[in-house]
Amino acid sequence: MNTVEPAVYLRQLALVADDLNLVQKQLFELFGIEKAFVDQGVAEFGLQNIVMTLGQTFLEVVSPVQQNTAAGRLLQRRNGDGGYMVIVQADDWALEQQRIIDAGIHIIWQVDTGKAKALHMHPRDVPGAITSIDQMTPPEEWYWAGPEWASRAASNAVGLSAAEIQCDEPETVGQRWSLAYDRPLQTIDGITTLMLDRGSVRFVKEQDDRGEGLRAIDVQTKNLTVLMERAAQMSLPVSGNSVTVCGTVMNFVEV
């Protein structure tokens, strides 16, 4: 009898900002967002945040409100704002949890609220970003984005499709992610890539002097012209169809 492998797919990316209000203003204007969800639960990590709805996916921005947080240390290590976290949704969280334990990957935090389950993996074991595997009940929900998240959807962005990690050894780091998410690596256009059931993670050599980290994300849009016009009006750094916000390159992909 054929068995169907449980799916894992990109659902949320997180950035870290020193000035949350400034980044919120920039992203709201760029993406056409009027309101975001504020998750009070991130206070456990010494953070404040906003979670924005982009189609069926989510972009979070966190900012430290206490000393000596993981996010604060990242801001210092990478000399400013940038990428922080990659969150993948899984069909079978218990299966993924046991597989990660069996693989020798350390879990640094986990929670099970009944409706939402999540685990974070140690960045020494899965380098480049804080990595998380989450499950929702029902699966179409996303409790980190609050109730009625669909009503807060961006008008100029319809989804997140990829994350890009820069590092000294892309193949080695990619292999750790492959182990964590139980998906084989592929070489696409010469780039080591982890293909999920929806979405992907690319691994590239360091592009700047900021060190290892989440340097870029791919954002799908049906309004590329509007996005680029708004970026120019805000005097954001632009290169081709890419705009830099919150220390992160956002590659806009028209769909």
Secondary structure as UniProt FT lines:
FT   STRAND          8..16
FT   HELIX           20..31
FT   HELIX           40..45
FT   STRAND          47..54
FT   TURN            55..56
FT   STRAND          57..64
FT   HELIX           70..77
FT   TURN            78..79
FT   STRAND          82..90
FT   HELIX           93..102
FT   TURN            103..104
FT   STRAND          107..112
FT   STRAND          116..121
FT   TURN            123..125
FT   TURN            127..128
FT   STRAND          130..136
FT   TURN            139..140
FT   HELIX           143..145
FT   TURN            147..148
FT   HELIX           149..152
FT   STRAND          159..167
FT   HELIX           170..181
FT   STRAND          185..188
FT   TURN            189..190
FT   STRAND          191..195
FT   STRAND          200..205
FT   STRAND          213..221
FT   HELIX           224..233
FT   TURN            234..235
FT   STRAND          238..239
FT   TURN            240..241
FT   STRAND          242..245
FT   TURN            246..247
FT   STRAND          248..254
//
